[in-house]
Amino acid sequence: MDFTELKSLLAGRDPAFWRLLASQSLQAVDFDDLFLLSSLRKKAQARGLAQPDASAEPLRLALLGGCSLYPLRELVEHLLVVGGIPVKLFVGDYDNFVSEIMEPDSPLYEFAPQVIFLLPPDQRGKYQGRLTDTREQQQAEAAAVVQQLLDLAKTAHERTKAEVVLGNFIPPFQHDPGPMRSRTMGSDWNFRKWVNLELGMSAPAYVHICDLEFLASRYGGVNSRDERAWFESKQPGSSGFLVQVSRELAHIIASLRRPPKKVLVLDLDNTLWGGVVADDGMQGIEIGDTSPRGEAFKAFQKYIASLKDRGVLLAVCSKNDHARAMEPFEQHPEMALRPGDFVSFKANWEPKSENIRAMAAELNLGLDSFVFVDDNPAEIDIVRRFAPEVTTILLGPDPSAYATTLKDSRLFEPQTLTAEDAQRTDQYRSDAQRQALLASVTDMDAYLQSLEMEGAITEFTALDVPRLSQLINKSNQFNLTTRRRTEAEVEVLLNDPAHACFSMRLKDRFGDHGLIAIVVCRLEGDTLEIDTWLMSCRVLKRQVEEEVVNEYMRLAALRGCAKVRGVFLPTAKNSMVRDLYARMGFTLVLDEPERRVFERTVADFQPFPTKIRLSRKAYESI
């Protein structure tokens, strides 16, 4: 890797240094290259070269383990910082993680970490008995290993509320004990695979698995190990493998703060099929099982269809005649994707950047939620120039690599999956029907009445925690404070007497919107403060806002509060709700650039009338 330009930018104190540093860090596969990039970053920081767009508050990250954590700590810190997440590190002592977690007054708890990475020693993944022991004995010991690690994670989480990233075990890649490897649970191979499986399947929401087994398999088992490095300096793997582990850990930590992308926008010709449909006709395009290339395009479509089942929205953006572009989806027997799979289908001669902007407006989503995939570098460049918030993927000439390229982009990895994810496309298509009806009426009250809306308000429930966390962490536009919470942090709210939390669901004659609003209220003396209020933009101006206000004002009255306080914390994306509290009859009591505070007395509040038939679950006292 050539660092000449990077060093020149550093010498000239050019802010472009950071963009190139991030790009080269992303591409670096060699340990020495990545370590050198980390050194250049430190020089830039020492010289006061400010990093643009970095978070102001550093993440407190604790690294614990039964191995040496240097130089792994250097690589992880570097990847997080160049990714825009400054970090403050606590590094535990070698193989002292049990004491560091179990002792209440240990330095770990003084540090108050937000994320803890625990890498247990390799020896913990070995069966201590004989190969001839019964399967029941071997499985019992595996279960005990899993429980010990999860108990440590539980203790650390309960004392810090931190997310815990737990490394699992690298399987051995030596031949010994030969064929017996697969015939007994006591072999290192089977025992570790079993422990790893149980760790992943048993981990609670606050535990995230750093899958060393997968990383070693992907990187190469023999290449992942370095016995000399272990004996000389207690390194958990080879230098190249440390790069893989540091990248995975940095990715997991970043994903706790950044939601996955929401919309996949696809070109058509030579992207979803081979050939140009306008020139070759529907019968002339390559798709299906009659040729290797056609089979590869079909496999790519099948993978895209699986993303839709995870809740990813699919869209088409193609330079094409609309009727000709739609024809294969409607009539070709080998197509894996059909018209109903897409929430937007734009085949015209407008610039693709403009079409994607139009999609964002139609779907009420930010451009940074979109990923655009095309085989044409010129089209990719246009989108990068004129819609730079959109993430782009340029496909190569070989369609057999398309699915792999999209999978390895890691842009659509879900933290959790809910039943509502699979219904998301239907929800957006139903919304298009609502918009069509709205465009045809002149009386808003009559329109709302015609929707036949039914709402349900309920306290937070354990069943809803994954969906609640999803919305909290990805909602940006209608979000008054944009406070993020992990699943574990949402679970804490369920039984917290200082908070009252509720969500709202909505359905109408066109379909079910699902869970669309979340409110977290905090009791402070005679005041109920709205800590979090967010909603799906798809239900704006359906009187959901009014029902939410009715509900938290009702709660305030039940708790004997004199007033309700609402806070607006501005971000680059939530300007649409800057004056929401004022529109709801609140009085502005503090107006600062970083914070606006509104209040409303409870005694004189009259509930807003709405067209929503509402049901609610009774609240316990807070």
Long-range contacts (C-beta under 8 A, 24 or more apart in sequence): 1-27, 1-28, 1-30, 1-33, 3-36, 3-37, 3-40, 6-37, 6-40, 7-40, 10-40, 10-43, 10-44, 10-47, 10-49, 13-47, 13-49, 15-49, 15-50, 15-52, 17-44, 17-49, 18-44, 18-49, 18-51, 18-52, 18-82, 21-82, 22-82, 22-83, 25-78, 25-79, 25-82, 28-243, 29-240, 29-243, 30-240, 30-243, 31-239, 31-240, 31-242, 31-243, 32-239, 34-75, 34-78, 34-243, 34-246, 35-71, 35-74, 35-75, 37-78, 37-82, 38-74, 38-75, 38-77, 38-78, 41-78, 41-81, 41-82, 51-81, 51-84, 53-84, 54-81, 54-84, 54-85, 54-86, 55-84, 55-85, 55-86, 57-86, 58-86, 58-87, 58-88, 59-85, 59-86, 59-87, 59-88, 59-114, 59-115, 59-253, 59-257, 60-87, 60-88, 60-90, 60-111, 60-112, 60-113, 60-114, 60-115, 61-87, 61-88, 61-89, 61-90, 61-113, 61-114, 61-115, 61-116, 61-117, 61-253, 62-89, 62-90, 62-91, 62-92, 62-108, 62-111, 62-113, 62-115, 62-116, 62-117, 62-162, 63-89, 63-90, 63-91, 63-92, 63-117, 63-119, 64-92, 64-97, 64-100, 64-101, 64-108, 64-116, 64-117, 64-118, 64-119, 65-92, 65-95, 65-97, 65-117, 65-118, 65-119, 65-120, 65-121, 65-167, 65-236, 66-94, 66-95, 66-97, 66-119, 66-120, 66-121, 66-122, 66-123, 66-124, 67-94, 67-95, 67-119, 67-121, 67-122, 67-230, 67-234, 67-235, 67-236, 68-94, 68-233, 68-234, 68-235, 68-236, 69-94, 69-119, 71-242, 72-236, 72-242, 72-245, 72-246, 75-242, 75-243, 75-246, 76-117, 76-246, 76-249, 76-250, 79-246, 79-247, 79-250, 80-250, 80-253, 80-254, 83-250, 83-254, 85-253, 85-254, 85-257, 94-234, 95-121, 97-152, 98-152, 101-152, 101-155, 101-156, 102-152, 102-155, 104-159, 108-156, 108-160, 109-159, 109-160, 112-160, 113-160, 113-162, 114-160, 114-162, 114-163, 115-162, 115-163, 115-164, 115-165, 115-253, 115-256, 116-153, 116-156, 116-157, 116-160, 116-162, 116-163, 116-164, 116-165, 117-164, 117-165, 117-167, 117-210, 117-249, 118-149, 118-152, 118-153, 118-156, 118-164, 118-165, 118-166, 118-167, 119-167, 119-210, 119-236, 120-149, 120-166, 120-167, 120-169, 122-169, 122-170, 122-230, 122-236, 124-148, 124-149, 124-169, 125-168, 125-169, 125-188, 125-191, 125-192, 125-195, 126-188, 126-191, 126-192, 127-185, 127-186, 127-187, 127-188, 127-191, 129-186, 130-186, 131-177, 131-180, 131-184, 131-186, 131-187, 132-184, 132-186, 133-186, 135-184, 135-185, 138-184, 138-185, 138-186, 138-191, 139-185, 139-194, 141-191, 142-185, 142-191, 142-194, 142-195, 142-198, 143-198, 145-195, 146-195, 146-198, 146-199, 146-202, 149-199, 150-199, 150-202, 150-203, 150-204, 150-207, 153-203, 153-204, 153-206, 153-207, 154-204, 157-206, 157-207, 157-488, 161-488, 161-489, 161-492, 162-206, 163-206, 163-208, 163-256, 163-486, 163-488, 164-206, 164-207, 164-208, 165-207, 165-208, 165-209, 165-210, 165-249, 165-252, 165-253, 166-199, 166-203, 166-207, 166-208, 166-209, 166-210, 167-209, 167-210, 167-212, 167-245, 168-195, 168-196, 168-199, 168-200, 168-209, 168-210, 168-211, 168-212, 168-213, 169-195, 169-196, 169-212, 169-213, 170-212, 170-213, 170-216, 170-221, 170-224, 170-225, 170-237, 171-213, 171-216, 171-217, 171-221, 173-216, 173-221, 173-222, 173-224, 173-225, 204-488, 205-416, 205-465, 205-466, 205-469, 205-486, 205-487, 205-488, 205-491, 206-486, 206-487, 206-488, 206-491, 208-252, 208-256, 210-245, 210-248, 210-249, 210-252, 211-248, 212-237, 212-245, 215-241, 215-244, 215-245, 215-248, 216-241, 218-244, 219-244, 251-410, 255-413, 255-415, 256-415, 256-486, 257-484, 259-415, 259-470, 259-473, 259-474, 260-411, 260-412, 260-413, 260-414, 260-415, 261-312, 261-369, 261-370, 261-371, 261-391, 261-411, 261-412, 262-312, 262-313, 262-365, 262-369, 262-370, 262-474, 263-312, 263-313, 263-314, 263-315, 263-343, 263-359, 263-363, 263-365, 263-369, 263-370, 263-371, 264-304, 264-307, 264-312, 264-313, 264-314, 264-315, 264-371, 264-373, 264-412, 265-315, 265-316, 265-317, 265-356, 265-359, 265-370, 265-371, 265-372, 265-373, 265-390, 266-304, 266-314, 266-315, 266-316, 266-317, 266-373, 267-316, 267-317, 267-318, 267-373, 267-374, 267-375, 267-376, 267-379, 268-316, 268-318, 268-320, 268-325, 268-347, 269-318, 269-320, 270-375, 270-376, 271-373, 271-374, 271-375, 271-395, 271-402, 272-297, 272-300, 272-301, 272-304, 272-337, 273-297, 273-328, 274-399, 277-320, 277-324, 277-325, 277-327, 277-328, 278-320, 278-321, 278-324, 282-327, 282-328, 282-331, 282-332, 285-328, 285-332, 287-328, 287-332, 287-334, 287-335, 288-332, 288-333, 288-334, 289-334, 292-400, 293-399, 293-400, 294-334, 296-398, 296-399, 296-400, 296-402, 297-399, 297-402, 298-334, 298-335, 298-336, 299-400, 299-403, 300-399, 300-402, 300-403, 300-406, 301-335, 301-336, 301-337, 302-336, 303-403, 303-406, 303-407, 304-336, 304-337, 304-406, 305-336, 305-337, 305-341, 307-412, 308-341, 308-425, 309-421, 309-422, 310-412, 310-414, 310-417, 310-421, 310-422, 311-414, 311-417, 311-418, 311-420, 311-421, 311-422, 311-424, 312-412, 312-424, 313-343, 313-363, 313-424, 313-425, 313-428, 314-341, 314-342, 314-343, 314-425, 315-342, 315-343, 315-344, 315-345, 315-346, 315-359, 316-342, 316-344, 316-345, 316-346, 316-347, 317-346, 317-352, 317-355, 317-356, 317-359, 317-372, 318-346, 318-347, 319-347, 319-348, 319-349, 319-352, 319-379, 320-347, 320-348, 321-347, 322-347, 322-348, 340-425, 340-429, 341-425, 342-425, 343-425, 343-428, 343-429, 343-432, 351-382, 351-386, 352-379, 352-382, 352-383, 353-382, 353-383, 353-385, 353-386, 353-387, 353-390, 354-386, 356-383, 356-387, 356-390, 357-387, 362-432, 363-428, 364-477, 364-537, 364-538, 364-540, 365-537, 366-476, 366-477, 366-573, 371-409, 371-411, 371-412, 373-406, 415-469, 415-470, 415-473, 415-487, 416-466, 416-469, 416-470, 416-487, 417-466, 418-466, 418-467, 418-470, 420-467, 420-514, 420-515, 423-512, 423-514, 426-511, 427-511, 427-512, 427-513, 427-514, 427-538, 428-538, 430-510, 430-511, 431-510, 431-538, 433-510, 434-508, 434-510, 445-611, 448-542, 448-543, 448-610, 448-611, 449-611, 450-509, 451-508, 451-509, 451-510, 451-542, 451-611, 452-508, 452-509, 453-506, 453-507, 453-508, 453-542, 453-543, 453-611, 453-612, 453-613, 454-506, 454-507, 454-508, 454-612, 454-613, 454-614, 454-615, 455-504, 455-505, 455-506, 455-544, 455-547, 455-612, 455-613, 455-614, 455-615, 456-504, 456-505, 456-506, 456-614, 456-615, 456-616, 457-502, 457-503, 457-504, 457-547, 457-551, 457-614, 457-615, 457-616, 457-617, 458-502, 458-503, 458-504, 458-505, 458-616, 458-617, 459-500, 459-501, 459-502, 459-617, 459-619, 459-620, 460-490, 460-493, 460-494, 460-501, 460-502, 460-503, 461-494, 462-491, 462-494, 464-503, 464-515, 465-490, 465-491, 465-494, 467-514, 467-515, 468-503, 468-515, 468-518, 471-515, 471-518, 471-534, 471-536, 472-518, 472-532, 472-534, 475-518, 475-534, 475-535, 475-536, 476-571, 476-573, 476-574, 477-537, 477-573, 477-574, 477-576, 477-577, 478-534, 478-535, 478-536, 478-537, 478-540, 478-574, 478-576, 478-577, 479-532, 479-533, 479-534, 479-571, 479-573, 479-574, 479-577, 480-530, 480-532, 480-533, 480-534, 480-566, 480-567, 480-568, 480-569, 480-574, 480-577, 480-580, 480-581, 481-531, 481-532, 481-533, 481-567, 481-568, 481-569, 482-569, 482-571, 482-574, 483-531, 483-532, 485-532, 493-520, 497-622, 498-522, 498-523, 498-622, 499-523, 499-531, 499-622, 500-528, 500-552, 500-555, 500-559, 500-619, 500-622, 502-551, 502-552, 502-555, 502-619, 504-544, 504-547, 504-548, 504-551, 506-539, 506-542, 506-544, 506-612, 513-538, 513-539, 516-544, 517-544, 517-548, 519-548, 519-551, 519-552, 521-552, 521-555, 521-556, 523-559, 523-561, 523-622, 524-565, 526-560, 526-561, 526-562, 526-563, 527-561, 527-562, 527-563, 527-564, 527-565, 528-552, 528-555, 528-556, 528-559, 528-561, 528-563, 528-564, 528-565, 529-564, 529-565, 529-566, 529-567, 530-564, 530-565, 530-566, 530-567, 531-567, 533-566, 542-612, 543-608, 543-610, 543-611, 543-612, 544-612, 545-580, 545-584, 546-584, 546-608, 546-610, 547-608, 547-610, 547-612, 547-614, 549-584, 549-608, 550-607, 550-608, 550-610, 551-616, 553-600, 553-602, 553-605, 553-607, 554-607, 555-619, 556-602, 557-602, 557-605, 558-619, 559-621, 559-622, 561-602, 562-601, 562-602, 562-603, 563-599, 563-600, 563-601, 563-602, 564-599, 564-600, 564-602, 565-597, 565-598, 565-599, 566-597, 566-598, 566-599, 566-600, 567-595, 567-596, 567-597, 567-598, 568-595, 568-596, 568-597, 568-598, 569-594, 569-595, 570-594, 570-596
